[in-house]
Amino acid sequence: MCLAVPGRILEVEGTKGRVDFNGISREADLTLLPDAEAGDYVLVHAGFAIQRLDEAEARETLKLFGELAEALEQEDADRSDRESS
Amino acid sequence: MTGGIDFAAFRSEPAANALVGRINRLTERAGGTSERPIALMEVCGTHTVAISRFGLRAMLPPGLRLLSGPGCPVCVTPLIEIDRSIAAATMPDVIVATFGDMMRVPGSHRSLESVRADGADVRIVYSPMDALEVARKNPAKLVVFLGVGFETTSPIIAATIVAAAREGISNFTVLPFFKTVPAALDMLAAVPGRPLDGFICPGHVSVIIGSDAYLPVARDRNIPCVVTGFEPLDILAGVVMLLEQVVAIREATGSAGVAVQYSRAVTPEGNTTAQGLMDDVFAVYDAEWRGIGVVPATGQTLSKKYEMFDATKRLEIDVPTPVGESGCICGEIMLGRNLPPDCPHFGAACTPRSPVGPCMVSTEGSCAAFYKYEQGWRSGDPDGTEEK
């Protein structure tokens, strides 16, 4: 029920916006996000944008995941080096 | 527009493996065992479904258990409220508008789906604004929108009520069953009969209320709270952050606090515009949670200022004492004392096609999620290899 889908605002007109969800665009109500602008990533729940997504934070989280994956690969490589030597 | 967010990267398998490795190490360090596992509870139906759908439970060590709390608003709506919704739908000149997941919930005798098949005017809407449009187009009918949801949904309905007031659409009403999360977590933290080591806090409720809303629970109950997103890596990373707190508590190097994994969407203060709308349109009351009982200060009904939009003030909806399901352990599951496969009805008398209790009805109920994605899973059989 609390499903909210990320999309990107294409245009704003008054309290309504057109939001692109990966190629499909739909109208969303912007009453809860009065200063939303075209280009913003937003979470849309039941026809309303409920929050702006912070791109910098999203990239930071993904960077952390990438580093974790790399560290694991490194550990695996070190282990196989040890085992083969 | 520049940059962009690579949403697919939140499902990377190498990163998932790395996170599971950390979860294994932290679980061991915290002393979690299959006899006395570390227990973390999610309180959001969307988390329930994500955990089941991505098979996360089977990736975790036996010393760690994920419990599924009362995170499905449909599941915690009392049977009498379901009966009242159905009764409203059968009244003359009434149109009931609802989100789709209420349609098949069995009342004492009927469901909205079955009364609609008999001619009642029940309409499924995607947004409460669509229900307002139904009211605009049908001025001679009273539209009753079923107000089910947590803080993710209730401000949206509050905004719709304000729009109805502004436009003078007086035939739009709401039957309010709204529930709020923070005080419910406080109740869950104190439930006897099962240990609890942390809350996976609901991501989209927190978008609205802000992560600071959990500070009292973390402080007063010494239970770690981590607000988590909904992608598989979000949930695994949220579990890591909770386990780090559990280790610190057990090693006496720290106390419980609130942390945010879902930092791309959740701020400490939340969406203050939405909070202002809720404060204006709603009044707080002690709500009954189905299968659990009355939880103080967890309900939202309409404030005096907007009571003309309260369907209960406009219609006399009297229903007899409800006739409930028997032997359903949905309440015990939502309190974290059991998981769905522990119920004798699960997958036998109770399936999504013929649900016995509410946790099997809604697609976001724990039992429905387990039935669809995790039938092989059993307590003490985390690989799901045991035959049914």
Interface residues (C-beta under 8 A of the other chain):
Chain A: M1 C2 L3 A4 P6 R8 D29 T31 L32 L33 P34 G39 Y41 L43 H45 A46 G47 F48 I50 Q51 L53 D54 E55 E57 A58 R59 E60 T61 L62 L64 F65 G66 L68 A69 A71 L72 E73
Chain B: M1 G3 G4 I5 D6 F7 A9 F10 S12 P14 A15 N17 A18 L19 G21 R22 C44 G45 T46 C72 P73 V74 F99 D101 Y126 S127 P128 M129 D130 V148 G149 F150 T152 T153 P155 I156 A159 A163 P202 G203 H204 V205 V207 I208 L233 D234 A237 Q261 S263 R264 A265 V266 N271 T273 A274 L277 S362 E364
